[in-house]
Structure formats: C-alpha cells, structure tokens
Amino acid sequence: MKAIVFDDEKTIRNVLKKVLEKEGLKVKTYESGEDAIDIVEKEKPDIVFLDIFMEDSNGIEILREIVSKDNYPFIVMISGHDEYKYIIEAMKLGAYDYIVKPFDISQIRKVVNDIKKSIDASPVIEKPTIDIIGKSPAMRNIFKLIGRASSSLEPVLITGESGTGKEVIAKLIHLYSDRKNKPFVAVNCAAIPSGLVESELFGYEKGAFTGADKSKKGKFLAADGGTIFLDEISEMPLEAQGKLLRVIQEMEVSPVGSNSVYKVDVKIIAATNKDLVKLTAEGKFREDLFYRLSVIEINIPPLRERKEDIPDLIELFTKQALEKHGLKRGGFTKEAVECMKKYDYPGNVRELKNIVFKLIAIYRERPITPDLLPDFIVGDKSVSSSADWKEGLEKEVSRLISSGKRSIYIKLLSDFEEVILRETLKHTRGNISEASKLLGIHRNTIHRKIEELNIQVKEKNESIV
C-alpha cells in the first residue's frame, strides 16, 4: 500500500511517515499542496493524509477536486482546527476521516488498519439493470403472474405483509402492459377520510357539498386509459365499496353532485395487507367486490421466506443510495451481506431498503463490513431480555403451525425442558443435587428427565447419584 502526506509542518510529516512505514506502507511526504492533484494522479496512492490549511493551499479545495476524479484514494484530513464546520464540510465532501492535531499515534494506526480492511473487502456495487429483484422460486412465480396480469383486462388483487413491495408489483404490471404510456394513478385508501372516498375516486361537481367551489376530476377519470392502483383496499368504507363494484362492472363513473355518467377504461389493481376472506366473513368487506377484485391474485411472501433474494436487493438499494448521494464507490462486503441474510426483517423489503440507505448515508464510500451493521442485525450477544426469547418462541410456534405440525405443545415443552436441564447441569458440572436446588424440582425428576430426553451429562462428580 502507498500513502502520501501533505502537511506544511515538518514534525507532522516525519511522525506520520514513521508511523505509516511501521504499518507497512510506502510513504511520500510533501510540504506544499500546490501540486497535490497532479501528484495524486501520478502516484495513485491508496491513502492521502491531507492538512486542511497549508501556507500555499486549501485542503478542503484539494479534497473537493480529488473526489471529483474516478477511483480516488481514501482521504484522511488532518488539522489543528476542530471547529465543527470544517469537520462537517470535509466529511460531506467524501473524506474517510478527520483527525485533529495534536493526534494520538493510535488514532493513525486505527484509521490505517480500518482502511486496510476496507481495501481488502469486496464491496457489492455492481449495478442491476431492473427495478425489482428476485431469483427465488417464489419471486419467479410472481413474475409469471405479473406477465399474465399485464396482458389481461381483469382486475388484480395483490396481497402481502406491509413493506413487501405491493406497489412495485402494481407498477410492473402497468409497465409491461399495453397501457405503459398512459397514467398510473396510485390511491392510498387508508389515507382518505371516509366521507371523501367517493369524491376522491369519482370526482365532484362545483357546489356538490360545502367547500366544493369548483369541479374536480376524480382518480378514475385521471387514470382513464391507464391503471389505477387502490392500495389498502380493505380500509375502504362499505358504502364506497358498493359504488366501486358498480364502476368495475360498468366501467363508468358519476361524479358526486352530477347526473352525468362518464365511460372510463382503466386497469384496476388493488392491494391489501389484511385477510380479505376473514373480513368478508365478518361483514367488513363486500363478498361480491372481493370476488370481482381477485380474478387474478398475487401474494407476495415476506422477505424472511425468500432470503435468497436479500443479496440482490442489497445490491439494488446500494446502487440507488450511491446515486442519490452522488457517490462513486461504496457498498456492503460479502461478509456483511451474509450477516444481513440472517435477519428476519419484520418490515420486509421496505425495512431492508431503509437500512441500506441509512448505512450508505453514514459511511458513504467506506465499504460496510459486519462490524458496522446495527446490533439488531448481527445480534448483540451481550444483551438479552425476556422479550427476545419470547419473540423467538412466537416465531417458532407460528412456523410449526404454518408447516402443518401436530402436537406442538408437547414438542415445544420437551425442547424447553431439554434446554433448561442441559444448561443447568452444565452450570453445576453434573451435580444433580445442586441442579435440583436451582430448578426447584426433585432430584428423582431430574434423573427421569435425563433418561427420557437422552441428555448427556458430562463432568459428573460424586454428588450426581
């Protein structure tokens, strides 16, 4: 590895050169920053240590120019100024770190070793060419349904947990249909006050109600020729559901306060994270509307059930985040991606996207290694709570139920007994009398459970019998 130091203080240059060489770097030092850009382009160093204020040059301006080039080095700003405005400006422009003089030698060693890890790591930054990712069998089936839905005039119902990407699927259906050059109008039914649903969807005439000082075209007329996406359809009031059913059947709308009827040509896509079958049985959703909307139904599985898609999604969101922040490099190492695959993402794809964007915003062009991931992803083993194991138990119960298992209570009780006994006996080094006191059960019960559960007791002592 190569490093260059730009600083007009001889002592600083000498100290840095000595420290960096001990860390195995080849080092060149310069008193002036006047020719810094040319030197960096010629030498192609891995790291540049750059003073903010030199007699003949401004380190911030040098930083600004270096980061405008392709494949620029890691830049560490060094300065006697600790004012927040300089630190913020340097980090905003793309500096890897900002070290205030007089600095501790350990600071330099740490930043060098961090950069070494970053250079050795392999960031995931290849650019995907499509806006949705998924190679899992579940997603392949969804893509097939998208193809069928895009060529059909029938309504589509998209179901799935919050954050699974229902609107993305709706947009894909529109994009691959012959309506792609026509409007795509998204409506969040949950965000419209119940008394205004009809006027929002179908429009209204001037004077139709208090405050209607001019006519307004509704969402259906705005989507004419294209696609209307009714998100959170389960939140639509029953009265409005009846009018929506009529629109679907007749393909015509009548604005509130008007006797006129307008023909519309729209592709209708609805979405919900609720169980519409259950809501229908409870009388909270019209059965006839449910059957009319679900001619083609697409269920998006939660991200925890298609974890093989996580690496590609991370790559997609990394590309988007880098573009958003105007960064030319950065991303997640393969090791970090492997860690992220193990997390269940209760917020699904939306949560994963937020995590990626947040980490890119914080670490910018620094490759994101496992040690930079949040504790809730990598698992903070030093911290545990009753909520943690209860949540794990809840997930296991749900998994067993969904997989059709029977005698779940007996199985889980047996598993818990085995864990409790095994860990307690490990703690007591096989001393059953001590284990009996800790657990509050008779030693004969422990003997019986050891045989029933086939627990291997190691390091037994004389007190075990």
N, C-alpha and C positions, 0 to 999 in steps of 0.2 A: 504493500500500500504506500501511496505517496501523499505527503502533506505539504502545504505552503502556508507560511505565516507572513502576514502583512501587519507590521506594527512599527511605529517610529521610536519606540523605547527599546534600546539595546538590551537592557536587562530582561525584559519580557521575551524578546526574540530568543535570547540564549536559554532562558529557562524552558520555554516551550520546545525548543529544538532538542534539549537534553531529555526532557520527559517523553517526547514523542518517539525519539530514537530508541529509548528503553522499551517502548511499546512495540518496537519492530517496524516503525515507519521510516521511509526515506524522506528527509526534510530539507526544504529550501526556505530561507527567510529573506524578507525584503523590508527595507526601511521606509520605502515610498510605495504609495498605492497608485501613483500616476499611471503606470503601465500595467496595472493589475489585470485588466480584461485580456490584454494580449498574452500576458504570462500564463494566465489560467488556460486560455485556449491552446497555447503551445505545450505546456507541461501536462495538461489533463490530470490534475491531482484527484485523489479520492476525497480529501478533506481540505478545506480552506479555513484558516483562523484569521479573522479579519477585524482589525481595530475600527471602531466607528469614527473616531476623529484623529486624523493624521495631519501633519502640517500642510501637506500639499493636496489632500484629497478627503472626500467624504465617504466613509464606509457604507453608509446607507445607500448612496447613489451607486457605488460599486456593486453592492448586493443586488440592487434593482436590475442592473444590467446583466449580471451573471445569470440570474434566474430566468432571464428572458431567452437564454440560449437553450438549445436542446442538450440533454444529457449532462446537465451541470452537476458539480460536486456538492457534497454536504458542506454547508457553510455554518461555522460557529462564530458568532460575533463576540468580541472581547472589548470591554470598555470600562473606563473609570466612572462612567455615568450610569447611575442606577435609576434615573427617572423613568417612571412607567411609560411615558410617551415613546421613548426610544425602544424599550423592550417590546411594546405593542407593535410599533412600526416594523421592527426587524422580523418579528415572528409572522406578522401579517404578510410580509413580502416573501417569506419562504425560508428564513433562517432555520437551521436544525435546532440550535440552542443559543442562549445568550448568557455569557459568563461575565460577572462583574469583577473588576480588579479592586484590590488585590485578591487573587483567587487561590484556593487551596489546590495543591497538586492533585489530590484525589479527585477533584472535580474534572480535571482534564483527563485523567485516566478513565474515569467513568464514562465520559462522553465519547472518548475514543473507542472504548470497548462496546458501547451501545451501537456506535456506527458500524463497527466490525460485524456485529450480529446482524445489523440491517443489511449490510452488503452481502453477507453470506446467505441471508434468507432469500427465498424466491417469491417475490410478490405476485399476486394473481391480478394481472391488469390487461389480459387480452380482451379485446372488445367484441362482445357479441353483436350480431347483426340484426337481431329481432328484439321486440319489446317485451316478450314473455318467454320464460324459460321453464323447461320441464322435460326430463328424459325418463321419468319414472313410468311404469305401466299405467298408473292412474292418470297421469297427465297425457299420455299417448291416447288413452280412451277419450279424454276430454277434447283433445284436438280433433279426433274423429267426429265427435258430436258437434263441435264448432263448424266443421265443414258441412255437415248435414243441415245444421240450423241456418247457416248463411245462405244456403240455396233454397230454403223453404220460406213460404209466406206465413207459416203458422207461428203463433206466439211461443216464446221460450221462457222457461222458469229456471233461474239459476239459484241453487241453494248452497249453503255452506256457512261455517262459522265466520264471525267478524274478522276482517283482515285477511281473508283467503284470496281476495282479488276478483270479486264478482264483477265489478265494473270493468276491469281489464278484459275479462272474458266477453262481456257485452260489447265492448269496443272492437274486439277481434271479430266477433260475428258481423258487426257492421262493416268493418274494414274489408272482409272477404266476401261481402255480398255485392250485388249489383247496385246497391244504394250508397256505396262508399263515398261518392262525390256529393251526396246530399246530407242534410243536417243530422247530427247525432245529438239528441237532447236528453240530458240526464236530469231526473227529478228525484229528490230525496223526500219520499212521502212522510217520513217521520218529522221532517223539519217544517212542514206546512201546518199551520193551525187548523184544527178540524173544520172550522167554519169557512175556511178559504180554499179547501181542496178543489171543489168544483170550479171556482173562478180561476184558480191557477192552472188547472188541467184544460178546461174548455173555454176559458176566456169570459169576458163580460162586456155588456153594452154600457155606454155612458148613462148614469143615473140609475143603474140596476140596484145599487144599495148606497148607503151613506158613505161618502168618500170616493165614489166612482165618478170622478169629474171628467173622465174620458174613457173611451172604449179601449179594451186591451185584448190582444190576441193570446189565446191560451197555448199551453205547451204542445198540445196535439197539432194545432194548426202550424205552430212554429216548426214542428218535425215533419210536416207534410212532405211526402216523397222520400223521407229518410227513416230514421229509427228513433223510437222513444224508449228510454230506459227508466223503469219505475223501480227505484231502489227502496228497500224496506217496505215492500208492498203490504206486509202484514199489519202495518200501522195505519192503513187507510180505513176511515170510518165506514161502517156497513152501508150507510146511505150512498156514499160516494162509490162504494164497490158495485152497487146495483147500476149506477149510471155508467161506470167503466165497462161493465159487462155489455151494456147496450151498444157502447161505442165499438167494442171489439166485434160484436156480431153484425152491426150495421155499417161500420166504418164511416160514421158521420157524427158530427158534434153540433151542439146547440149552445152558444154562449149564454151565460146567466143574464136574464133580463131581455132575451131576444127570442123572437118567433122564427128566426131564420135557422136553417139547417145547412151545414157545410160538409161536403164529402171530403174525407181525408184518406190518404194512402200512407199508412205507417206500419213499420215493423215494430211489434211490441215485445219488449224483453222486460221481464220482472225479476226481482231478486229478493231474497229474504234469508235471515239467519235463524228464523223461527221454524217450528214444525207446523206447517200449514194443515196437515192431516189432523193433528191434535186440536188446532184452533178451530177447524171446521167442525169437529165432533163437539166442541164446547160452544158452538154457535157464534164464535167471534170472527169467523171468516166464511164468506158465502161458498157453499159447496160447488154451485154451478160455475162461479168465477174461477175457483181453484182448478176444476177440470178443463176450463177453457184456456187458462194460462199455461198449464203444464202439459200441453200437447208434446212439446219437446222439453225434457227436464235434464239439466246438467248439474250434478252435485260435485262440488269441489272439496276434496278431502283436506283436512287440516294439515299443516306443514309437518307436524310430528309423525304423520303417517306416510310421508314421502320425503324422508330426509336425504335421499339420494339426489334430490333437486337443489339442496341447500348450496353446494359449491357453485353451481351455475348462477343461482340467484345472487350470491355474494359478488360474483364477477360482474353481473349486470348492474347491480346497485353501486359497485365500486366505480365502474365506468361513468355512471350518471353523476356520482358525487364528485369525481375528479373534474368532470366537465363543468359542473356547477361552480366549483371553487377555482376554476382556471388552473388546475394543477397538471403537470406533465408526467408525473410518476407517483407511485404510492400504491397502497392496497394491502391485502392480507396475505401472510405467508401460508404455505400449505399446512404447517403445524397449527396455525391459528384457525384455519378453516376446519381442520379435523376436530378441534375443540368446539367450534361453533355447531358442528353437526350433532353433537351430543345433547344440546339444549332443546327443550320441547317447544318453545315459542308459543305461549298461550295466546299472544296477539297475532300469531301466524305470520304471513308474508309481510304485512304492514309493520310488525314489530322488528322483523329482521332488517327491513329497509331502514327503519329509524336508527337501529343500532349501527349499521354500516355508515350511514350519513353522519351520525354523531361522531364516530371514531375517526372518520376521514377529516371532519371539520377540526377535530382536536389535534390529530397527529399529522395531518396534511401529507407531505411527501415521504414521511417516515414509514417504512414497511411495518405493518401491525403484527406483532408477534404475540404468542399466547399470554405473556406477562402483562400485556397492555389491555387485554379483554376485561370486561366487568366481572366482578366476583360471582354474580349470579349465573354467569355462563360457565366459567371454569370451575366453579364450586369452591367456596371458602370453607375448607375443612376445619378451620379453627373455630368456626361459628356454627352452631346448630341450635335448633329450637324445636319445641313440640309441634309447631306448625309445619316444619319441614317434613317430619316423618308422617304426620297426618295427611299432608298433601300427597306424599308418595303412596300412602295406603289407599287414598281415594282414587288415585290414578290406576293402581293395581286392581282394585275392585271393579272399576269401570272397564278395564281391559278384559278381565275374566268374564264379565257379563256379556260384553260385546262379542267375545270369541265363542260364546255358547257353552261355557264351562258349567258344570254342576257341582253341588256340594262345596260351594265357595267358602262358606263359613268354616267348615271343618278343615279345609285346606289351609286357609289363612291362619286359623288358630294353631294348627300344627306347625306352620312355618314360624309363627311368633314364639311359640314355646321352645322350638329348637334354637332360635337365635338367643333368647333370654338365657336358657340353660347353658348353652355353649360359651357365651361371653362371660357369664358369672363364674363358671368353672375355670375358665381361663384366668380370670382375675384371682380366684382363690387357689390357683395351681393344683386343681383337682381335689381340694379339700371340701368334701360334701357337707360336713358339719358346718363349716363357715358359710358355704353356699346356702344351706338351709336357713341360717340366721338372716342372711342378706335378702333372700327371696320371701321369707315368712311362710315357707311350706315345710312339711315334714321330710326328713332325710329319706324315708322309705319311698315317698312320692318321687323324689329326685332319682333314686335308684331305678324305679319303674320306668320313668320317662326316658332315662338314658338308654334303657333296653328297647323301649318302644320306638324311639326316634333314631336309634342306632348312632348315638353321639359318641365320638371318640374322645375319651378323657385322657389327656397327656399329663405327664409330670405328677403322677399320683404320689401322695405321701401316706404316712402311716394312719392318718386320720380318715382315710377315704372309706373304710369299712366300719 
